[in-house]
Amino acid sequence: MDANKDWIRSRKSVRTFDGRALSETDMQALAAYEAPADPFGVPVTLRLLNAQEHGLTSPVIVGAQTYWGVKAPRAPYFEAAVGYVFENACLFAFNRGVGTVMLAASLNRSAFEKAMDLQPDEVMPVASPVGYPAAKRSLRETLMRKGIRADERKPFESLFFQGGFDQPLDPAQAGVWADPLEAVRWAPSAANGQPWRLVLEADRVHFYETRTMKESPLGDIQLLDVGIAMAHLELAAAQQGLTGVFTVADPGLPTPENTRYVITFAQA
Ligand SMILES: Cc1cc2nc3c(=O)[nH]c(=O)nc-3n(C[C@H](O)[C@H](O)[C@H](O)COP(=O)(O)O)c2cc1C
């Protein structure tokens, strides 16, 4: 990711592509991409797949020739690991002008799982097309974005807290964390559910998940969203010169209903 902070607001999911194949250079760059080590220690595998060769289709995607599949063993927190690694990869693609959108539901799953050579103990929670965005979105995508309010996010104060969940964080008081938190706010999430809640405590940011969706055979998709949020916070923090490490150290704060602690970003 370059020093340009613009990605926080300009990144959008892309479902309408211009039909061109990825250039040789972009294909090689994506194939060689190495994500930062996943803090949960779960091995995550990415694979570029030719749509035609494997019969990969999605009812919401137009004009994509290539997909990126991702899989991991069903280990504790594998969903967050997949979200963290795959979102880092998607932001790397975005930085090269390559569009993506994570798809959990809108794909012919069995063809994707076969193409990923999925083993019985593995899960492929999502896959994404990779390609060049078309000049204009399809009507279907435009309507979909409206329906899901994809261009809106919950207010800052309802997602981020200071010291505990009883203390909403005023963006004006967020200091150096303002941009990293804004990067979390504008992150993608399944059905734009925005299940992340973050509590700021001195030089630490605690990540929580507020569940609104049921667990499926694919695992807890909203935990995957939390992994995405981790990638966004870490990248935007690095752009502020704030480096840190992810560590599991539950501060034991009282939590609202359906909310659980996941991980902490501790400033190094
Ligand atoms: C885990 C996950 C699963 C998703 N699954 C789908 C899907 O099945 N179909 C789809 O069209 N979009 C899917 N999306 C895209 C979201 O709808 C999109 O990120 C959200 O509406 C916000 O829009 P934005 O990414 O343009 O900001 C998924 C996103 C995530 C993170």
The ligand as a Tripos MOL2 file, in Angstrom:
@<TRIPOS>MOLECULE
LIG
   31    33     1     0     0
SMALL
NO_CHARGES

@<TRIPOS>ATOM
      1 C1        -17.1560  -11.8240    4.0250 C.3       1 LIG1
      2 C2        -17.8690  -11.1000    2.9150 C.ar      1 LIG1
      3 C3        -18.7920  -11.7770    2.1380 C.ar      1 LIG1
      4 C4        -19.4520  -11.1170    1.0890 C.ar      1 LIG1
      5 N1        -20.3140  -11.8300    0.2840 N.ar      1 LIG1
      6 C5        -20.8900  -11.2240   -0.7860 C.ar      1 LIG1
      7 C6        -21.7190  -11.9750   -1.6810 C.ar      1 LIG1
      8 O1        -21.9380  -13.1740   -1.5100 O.2       1 LIG1
      9 N2        -22.2630  -11.3170   -2.7470 N.ar      1 LIG1
     10 C7        -22.0180   -9.9940   -2.9830 C.ar      1 LIG1
     11 O2        -22.4990   -9.4600   -3.9720 O.2       1 LIG1
     12 N3        -21.2240   -9.2400   -2.1360 N.ar      1 LIG1
     13 C8        -20.6640   -9.8300   -1.0590 C.ar      1 LIG1
     14 N4        -19.8460   -9.1000   -0.2180 N.ar      1 LIG1
     15 C9        -19.5770   -7.6670   -0.4750 C.3       1 LIG1
     16 C10       -20.3270   -6.7500    0.5150 C.3       1 LIG1
     17 O3        -21.6990   -6.7250    0.1950 O.3       1 LIG1
     18 C11       -19.7110   -5.3170    0.4810 C.3       1 LIG1
     19 O4        -18.4010   -5.3790    0.9530 O.3       1 LIG1
     20 C12       -20.4970   -4.3260    1.3260 C.3       1 LIG1
     21 O5        -21.7880   -4.1570    0.8260 O.3       1 LIG1
     22 C13       -19.8310   -2.9440    1.3840 C.3       1 LIG1
     23 O6        -19.5900   -2.4320    0.1030 O.3       1 LIG1
     24 P1        -18.1260   -1.9290   -0.3150 P.3       1 LIG1
     25 O7        -17.2140   -3.1300   -0.1840 O.co2     1 LIG1
     26 O8        -18.2470   -1.4600   -1.7240 O.co2     1 LIG1
     27 O9        -17.7330   -0.8440    0.6390 O.co2     1 LIG1
     28 C14       -19.1850   -9.7440    0.8320 C.ar      1 LIG1
     29 C15       -18.2520   -9.0760    1.6250 C.ar      1 LIG1
     30 C16       -17.5750   -9.7330    2.6480 C.ar      1 LIG1
     31 C17       -16.5590   -8.9890    3.4500 C.3       1 LIG1
@<TRIPOS>BOND
     1     1     2 1
     2     2     3 ar
     3     2    30 ar
     4     3     4 ar
     5     4     5 ar
     6     4    28 ar
     7     5     6 ar
     8     6     7 ar
     9     6    13 1
    10     7     8 2
    11     7     9 ar
    12     9    10 ar
    13    10    11 2
    14    10    12 ar
    15    12    13 ar
    16    13    14 ar
    17    14    15 1
    18    14    28 ar
    19    15    16 1
    20    16    17 1
    21    16    18 1
    22    18    19 1
    23    18    20 1
    24    20    21 1
    25    20    22 1
    26    22    23 1
    27    23    24 1
    28    24    25 2
    29    24    26 1
    30    24    27 1
    31    28    29 ar
    32    29    30 ar
    33    30    31 1
@<TRIPOS>SUBSTRUCTURE
     1 LIG1         1 GROUP 0 **** ****
